[in-house]
Amino acid sequence: MSEGHPPTGAEARLNTSVAHNARVWNYWIGGTDNYEVDQQVGEHVAGMFPVIRAVARADREFLGRAVGFLAGERGMRQFLDIGTGLPTVNNTHVTAQRIAPESRIVYVDNDPIVLVHARTLLTSSPEGVTDYIDADVHDPEGIVRRAAETLDLERPVAVMMLGILNFVLDADKARDIVRRVMAAVPSGSFLVLTHPTFDAELGGAGNVATMEFWNANATPPITARSRAEVTAFFDGLELLDPGLVPCSQWRAGPDSPAAVPQFGAVAVKP
């Protein structure tokens, strides 16, 4: 960009002096779309909570299994991915369209660096469609309204909320967001969700100090929740087997990895 011309649009919103979740997460899974401040904070968090890299990988692998299951066994052809994060490999549309090329995917995020890289998410198969919405999870009606330009909301939709509700600090607001989005999609739709936990039996106790450090040194602020609190997001929905489990172990087969302090589940709207 030439001197004397201030950045505009997504670039104007970029703040490379403060670590940001999307970029730190990208760093933990081996990506390159991050800055020195993200690497520094990422290394500090990993020093406090060494399992975090395993959590990041497990969350990504859960996405692949869940999308593959829904597109393959359940015949889903529409996906609304809220809080998609930075594009890496095997994004939602890649997995879905590998199974069903006609699949339609809408990505949603409000991180400016994700917007800058959104073109990577728009490499749809010729038969299908991908779209990207620059929107905030706190505006579910806006998300649904814009998603309806690409998705047929009279047909089932797989709503994906992987690692996004932990940035909605108020539990009532987080539950309300889920209710409002799921109310806009028909019977036969799915909710796919992951969420970090404080639960000690999954090693989540280390999340307490780690998240305190994060909230003092990075953005956006984050929280973890108990099993009961995460279960409440599925009120009115039917959890599919194996229910709410560590995301590393959801339908992972007989040699499933060790449990991580990140719940994962898929539920259907009756």
N, C-alpha and C positions, 0 to 999 in steps of 0.2 A: 504494500500500500504506500502510495507516494506521500512524502512529507507535506503536512499542512491539510491533509484530508483525514479527519477523525473517523474511526471505525463506525460502521453503522450496523443495524440489524443484530444478528446473533453475535457477531464479533464484538460489538459494543458492549454486550452483556458479559463477555468473558472476563473473569477475574483470575489471573494466573498467580496472584500473590497469596491466595488462600487455597488450601487443599479442598478439592471438591469430590464428593462421593463417587460420581461416575468415573472420574479420572483415576482415583485411588483404586477403585474396584477393577478398572482396566489394568492397572499396574499389577495387582495381585494375581490376575489370571494370565499374566505374561504379555499383555498388550503394550503398544507403544504410544498410544494417544494420551499422554500424561506429561506433567512438568516436574521439575526438580522438587517443588514444594509438595507435590502429591507423593513422590517417591520417599521423601523424608518422613512425612506423616505416616505413609504406608509401612515403612520399615519400623517406625516407633511403635505403631499399633501391633505389628507382627511380633515385635519383641515382648510386648506386654501380653499378647494373646496369640501364641504361635499357631493355633488351629485356624486362624482367620483365612489363610490361603486355601486350606482344605474346604472351608465353608464356601469360599468364592467358587472354587471348582465344582463342588457338589451342587451348588445352586444352578450353575450353568448346565451341568449334566442332567439335573432334574428337568430343566426346561426341555431338553432334547427328548427325554423319555416321555414326558407328559404330552408334548405336541405329537410325537410319533404315535402314542397310544390313542389320542383323540382323533387324529387324522386317519389312522389305520383301522383300529378296532371299532371306533365309535362313528366314523364317517363324517367328522367335522370338516367343514369347508370354509368357515369364517372364524377369524381370530382377531381379538381386540387386545393388543399388548400394551398395557398401561405401565409406564415407567420402564421403558425398554432398555435404557442405558446405552453405552457406546457399542456400536456394531463390532462384532468379532467374527468368529466362525460359527456355522450352524445356527444362524439366527432363526427366529420363528418361521419366517417365510421359506427359508431354505429347507428346513425339515418338513414343513407341511406340503410344500410344492414338490418335493422329491417323491412324496407318496401320492399326492393328488395335485397335479399341475394347475388345476382350475381354482385352487384355494385363493381366498381373498384375505389380506392381512392389513390391519391398520395399526401402526405404531404410534404411541403417545409418549411424549416427554417434554419437559420444559427447561432442560439443561442446554445452554447455548452451544456448548461444544458438541452435544449430541445432534443438535440442529445442523451445525456445520458439516457433520459427517453423515447426515440423514440420507444423502444420495446413495450411500452404500446399502441402505435398507430398501431401496426402491428398485432393485434389480430383479423384478418379477419374471416368472415364466411367461411366455407369450399367452398362455391360456388363462392365467390368473391376474391378480391385481395386488399391488402393495401401495400403501399411502402412509404419510407421516403427518401427525398433528402436533403442533407446538402448543401444548396446553398443560395446565396444572391439575394434579389429581384432586385438588380441593374444589374443582369445578366439574363435577360429574355430569351435570346437564349439558354443559358446553362440549365435553368430550363426546357424549352420546349423540348430540345434535350433529356434530361434524363427522363422526364416524358413520352416521346414517347416509352420508354422501357416497360412501364406498361399500358399506355393508347393508344387507337386507335384514333389518331388525325384526322382520316378521318370521325369519328363519333362525334356527339356533346359532348362537355365537359362543365361542370359548373366550371368556374374559380372563386375561392373564394379569395377575398382580404379584409379580415376583420381586420381593425385597423393596416394595414401595410404601406399604402401609406403616412401616417402621419410621417413616419420616413424617407421619401424621401423629403428633405427640399426644393429642387428646384421644383417648380410647373411644369415647362416644362419637366424636367426629369421624374417626376411622371406620367404625361400624356403620355409621350413616352413609358414608361414601359407598361402601360395598352394597348396602341395601338399595341405594338410589341407582347405581349402575345395573345391578341384577334385576331391578324392577323394570328396566327398559328393554330387557331381552326376554324372549319367549321361553316357555316350557321346553325342556330338552337342551337348554344352554348349560354351560359349565363355568365354574369358578376354579381357576388354577392359582394357587397362592403359596408363597414362601414367606417366612418371617423369623427373625432371630429371637432367641429366648434367653431368659435369665435362669431357667430351670437347671438346678445343680446336677441332676442325674444325667444330663446331656453335656455337662461341662460348661454350662452357660454362666456360672457364677463369675467367670472372668470377664464377662461382658460389662459388668457394673463399672469397674475402674476404667476399662477400655473406652466405653462410651462417654464417660465423664471427660476423659482426655480428648476424645474426638470433638465433643460439643464445645470445648474450650479452644480448639485449634483448627477446626475444619467446618465445612458446611455441606449440606444442611444438617441441623441437629437431628439426632436419631434416638430411638428407644427400642428396647426389647420388651417382650411380653411373655406371660406365663402360658402354659398349655391351655388353661381355661379361657384366658383372654383371646388367644388365637382361635380356639374352637368357636367362640362367639361370632366370629366373622362368617361362619357357615350356618347361622341360624336360618331356618326355613329351607335349607338345601340338604341334599342327601349325600353324605360322604361316601366315596367309592373306596373299596378295599385297596390298600390296607389301612385306611383312615388317616388320621393326623400323626405323622411319624417324622423322624429326622429326614430331611430331603435327600440325603445321601442313600437312604434305604428304601425310598418309595419305588416299588416295582423294579428293584435293582438286581433281582436274581439271587441265586443261592450263595454267590460269592460277593454279596453286597459289601461296600466299604463300611468302615467304622461310623458310628453315629456322630453327627456334628450338631452343635447348638443352633440349628436352623430348621424349623418345622417346614414341612411341605405336605400339601394335600390337593386333591381334586374332588370337587363335588358337582352334582347335577341339580338343576332346578326342576322340581317335579311339575 
